[in-house]
Amino acid sequence: MKLSLSWLFSLLCLTAALPFVAQAQRNVGDVVIASDVQVVPVRVSSTTPELNALAQQAFGAHGRYRVTASGYRYDIRFVQAGANQVRVDITNASGGHLHSQTLSGDSLRHALLRAADVAVERTNEQGLRGFFASKLTFISERTGRKEVYTSDLFFGEVRQLTRDNSQALTPRWSPDGSRIIYTSYFRSGFPDIFQIDLRNYQRSNFVSFKGTNSGARFSPDGRLVAMVLSGEGNAEIYVSDAQGRQIRRLTRTDAVEASPCFSPDGSRLIYTSDAAGGPQLYVMPVAAGAGAARRVPTNISGYCSEPDWSRADANKIAFTMRIGSGFQIAVYDFSKREPARQVSRAPFDAIEPCWLADGRHLIYTARDRQTSRLCLLDTETGRSTTLSPAGLGTALQANALLR
């Protein structure tokens, strides 16, 4: 019975329990909020219709900017400069030249998004990094089964990676973008961990032990993988090398652990455990004998799960919390002695957060009883923008490769 309860809790941490919104909810994902008083008005344009539409979409989704045809502070123009090259030219409102740079990409879309990231970095006073060129891996049920896909941030160049005709869960990038690791019931009918080598699109078993094998995630330097295994009777946190060998157990409790995530320097793990009677967040060192786990004092909900540690700000974690009969996303700041802050306020479930490179925006799953979509959330304003198209069907569990 302990094993089945462990796997049930792991699934709850992956899916954040049951949806609660009425069937009539349609525009799941979009949340309109009052404008940020520090928003930067920009004029955005390009020489081709495709690039112009993508540039408008990108800056229109960024919570720091307001796209306008007049009264702008900066004029940002993108010009195709080669097969997979885009030049960005930035001037101020009076026409003064500020910056020009040509960027290359894997495709013309990718080059445009890289150039847009340069424009963000050159036109904000907050020191924000760009995040438009991020690559996504995610789960879609477009074929009727949960399969692994990749795309750019705005769901161009969508590619289906698996055709397992099975249940796939929680795909995660390696830091260099060469591999994706995920959980699947493929072949055995039990949850095993697989990896896909994106250089040749070959799939191989990463970990397949008795019991459940799930929640695998690379360390920021790519040298370690954290995962949840139950082969010894209880769902516990383990780490291995990047090849799934030299496996070492980290937690030894009667509680159920799930959703491990490394700190930006790779020295610690944050994860979910029900040691306190309900799902809460805990932090522990990765090195053997370096110290015990301690509970993160989020002080916001009796159900906290699915943590993600910001690479841009090592003090910040985002996670899913239960509030009322549903779920929303919260952010906890280790540098402040304050309760976590609720950052999504939507009439639907907001779950499975994943930080983007600027430490302000994140990707998350917006879910009602009809479907789920992948959305962009501005954690400072609460504004949410739907990104995944309806044609992808149910989409969830996104992970971003920060470029």
N, C-alpha and C positions, 0 to 999 in steps of 0.2 A: 504493500500500500504506500509506503514511503516513496518508492520510485515513481509511481503514477502521480502522486501529489506533487513531486518535484517537477515532473515534466509539465503538469498542468500549470504550475506557477510560472515556469519558464515561458510557456505560451502566452500567459496573461501579460508578462512583461514585454513580450514581443508585440502583442496586439492591443494592449491597454484595455482589455475587457470588452464590454458590449456597448454598441452605439445607443444613443438615447433620443436623437432628434426626430421630430415627426416626419412622416413620409413625404410631406409637401415640400420639404427643404430642397431647393434645386441648385442654386448658385453656390454650392459648397466650395469654400475656399476664399471667396472674395469678402473682405471686410473693409469698408470705407471709413476713414477716421478724419478728424480735423487736421488741417495742414500743419506741419511742423513750422514753428515760427522762424526757425533757422534754415528753412529750405532754400536751395540755390536755384534761381530761375535760369534755364539754359535753352538756347536754340540748338537743335540737333538736326543734321541733314546729311545726305550722302548723294553721290552721283548716280547711283543705280537704285531702282525701286526695291530690290531685295535687301540691299544693305541699309537703305533708308528705313524700311519697315523694322528690321532687326534692331537698329540703333535706337529708334523711337521706342520700341518695346522695352529694351534694356533700361534706358534712362527713365522711362515712365514707371518702371517697377521699383526703381531705387528710391528709398524713402528720403534720401538727402536732396533729391532734385525734383524740380517741376519743369516739364517741357513746355515751352511757350514760343510763339512766333514773334512776340514783342516784349519789351520790358525785361529782357534777359541780361544776366551778368556776364555770361560767356557764350560765345558762338563756337560750337564744336562741329567740325565738318570732316567727313570720312570720304576718302577717295581711293578707288581701286588702283593699286600701283603695280600689280603683277597677277599671275595666275592665282596665287594664294598669299597675296600681300595687300595690306591696306595702310594708307597714310592718314594720320589724324592731324588736323590743323586746328589750333585753338587761338582765338582772339578774344579780347574783352569787348565790352559794350561800345567803346569808342573806336574800335577797329585796331587797337594795338596788338601786335603779334606776341603771343605768349609761348607757344611751343608747337613744334612739328616733329613727327616721328613716324617711321615706317615699320610696321610689324608684320612678321611672317606667321603662318599658322599651318595646321594640318589640312585646312580647307579655307576657302574664302570666308565662310562664316566664323571659323575659329580666329582667323586673322582680325576680322572686324571686332570680335569680342575682346581680343587682347588689346587692340587699339583703344577700345572703349574703357578698359581698365586703366590704361595710361591717362586717359582724359579725366577719370575720377581722381586719380592720385594727384593730378596737376591743378584741379579746380576745387578742392575742399581744404578747409583750414583745420580740420580735425585729424589729419594724418591717416585717413581711412585708406586701406588697401582696396584695390578693385577685386571683384569676385565674379564678373561676368564670364570669364573664360573657364570657369569650373566645369569639370566633366561629372556626370551623374551615372551611378548604377542604381537600379531600383527593380522592384517586382511589379509586373503587370499581369493582369488576367485577360488580356486581349484575346488569347486563344481558348479561353475557358479553363486554363490551368495557370497556376502561379509560376511564371518563368522569369529568368534574369535578363534584363535589358541594360543598354547604355545609351546615353544621349548627351548633347550639350545642355547647358542650364535651361535653355528655352525650348528644349525638346525638338531641336533639329538633329538630323543625322541619327535618328533612332535605329538601334540595332538589337535584334533578339539574339542573345548568346546561348541560351539553353532551349532544348526541345525535349525535356525529360519526361513530359506528360505525367508529371508528378508535382509534389508540393515543394517549392523552393522558398527559402526564407533568408532575410538579412544579408544581402550581398555587401561586401566591403572591399574597397580598393587597397592594394599595396601602395605605399607612399610614392613609389616611382611610376605607378600607373601600368606596370607590366602584368599584374595579376589581379584577379578578383577571387575572393574566398567567400563561400556561402554554405548554408545548410540545405540539404535536400533529402527527401525520402526515396530517391532514385534507386532502382534495382532491389535494395534490401527491404524496402517498406518501413525502415526505421531511420531516424534522423542521423545522418552522417555529414561530415564536413568535406567539401570538395573545393578544388581550386581550378580556375581557368587561366591558362597562359595566353595572354592577349597577343603575343608575338606569333603564335601559330594556331590559336583557338583550340588547343588541346585541353581536355579536362582530365583531371586525375584525383584520386582519393587523397585527402590531406590527413584526416583522422577518421578511423572507423573502429570504435571499440564497442564492447557490449554496453547496452544502455543507450542514453541519449548523448549526442555530440552536437553542440550548437553554439551560437553566439560568438564565432571566431572573429578576431579583430587584430590587425597588425599594430605594432608599436610605431611611433612616428619615424624612427630610423629604419624600420623594416626588418629588424633583426629578430624580433620576438612576435609571437602570436598568443593572445589571451583567448580562452575559450571556456565553455561550461561542459563538464563531463560528469556522467553519473555512474560510470562503470564500477565504482567502489561502493555504490549503494545510495548515494545522495548527490544531488546536483551541487557541485563545487567548482571553484575557479581554479584553472590550471594555466600554465604558460609553457610554450615550447619554443624551439628555434624556428626559423622561417621555413624549414622543410617539414615541420610537424614531428620532429624528433627531440630528444632530450626533454621529455615532458616532466614538469615539476608541479606538484600540487601546492596551492597557496592557502586556500581556506580549509579549515577543519572544524566544522560546526554541525549541529543538528538542524540548522536553518537551511533554507533554500536560497541559493545564490543565482544570479542571472545578469546579463547585459554588461560585461566588463568593458571598460574603455580606458586607455592609457592617458596619463597627463602629457602635456606637450613635450616635456623633457624625457618622457619614458620611464621615470623613476617610480611612479605610483599608478595604481589602478583605482578607478571609481566603479562601483557596481551596485546592484540591487540585492538586498537580503531581507528576509522576513524574521530576522532574529529578534526584532522588537515587537513581534506579533502581527505586523503588517508590512508590506513592502516599503523600505526606506533605503537611503543611499549611504554607502560606506566607502571609506578610502583606506588603502593599505599600501605599504611599500612593495615593490616587485622583488627586490633583493632578499634572499633568504636571511632570516634573523634580523632584519632591519627594523622591526617594530610590529606592533599589533594593529589590527583594523580599528578604525574609529568611526563613529556615526557622524554624518554631516548634518549639522543643526539647521536644516531648512525651515523648520517651524512653520509650515504652511499647509500641510495635508497629511492625513493618515495613510495615504497611498502615493508614494513617489517612486518612479521607475524610469527606465530607458535614458540614463544619463549620457550626455555628450560633452566633452571637455573642449573648450575653445582653444584653437591653436594661436589665435591672435592675442588673447588675454588669458594667461594661465590662472587668473583668479576667478574665471567665470565657467560655470557649468549650466547647461540647459537640460531640462528633464520634463517628463510627463507627470502630472499630478491629477488626482481625482478631486473634483470640486462639485458638490451637490451630487447629481445623478450622472454627471459626465466627466470629461477630461479636458484639461487645458495645459498649456506649456508655461513653465516658470523658469526663472534664471536665479541662480544663487551666486553671490560674490564672496569668495573666501576672505577678501581683504576688508570686508565690512562686518561688523557684529550686528547684523540685521537679518530678519527673516527673508526667505526667498521672495522674489517679486513675480507676480503673475504677469506674463507678457502677451498672452493671447486672450482675447475676449470675444469669442465667436459663438453664434447660435448653432454650433456643431462641435463634435469632438475634434480637438487638436492634439495630435500625438506624434511620437517618433521624431523628435527634433534632431537636426544635424547642422552644426555651425558652418557658415561660409567664412571666407578668408578675412573679412573685415572685422569680425567679432561683433557686428551689429545685426546682421541678417542671418537667417537660417532657413533651411528647407524643412518642411514638416508634412505630415499626412493630415489632411482635412477629411473627415468622415461623417456621413450621416447614414440612415438606414438603407439608402439606395445605392450608394457608391462611395468611393474614396478617391481623392485627387491629391497630387503633390503641389505644394504651394510655397511661396516665398513670404516670410514674415519679417517685418521690421520690428525688432525687439524694443526699440525706443518709442515708437508711436503706436504699435499694435496693428498697423496696416498689414493686410494680407492680400496677396495677389495669386490667383490660380495660374499655374504654369503648365501642368500636364493637360494635353488636349483630350476631349471627350472620346476621340477615336481610339485612345489607348485603353479605354475601359477603366476598371479599377486599377489604381496605381498606388503604391505604398512603399515604405521602408527604404527611402532614398539615402544614399551615401555619396558625399561629394569628394572628388579628387581636386584638391586646391592647387591651381596652376599659377 
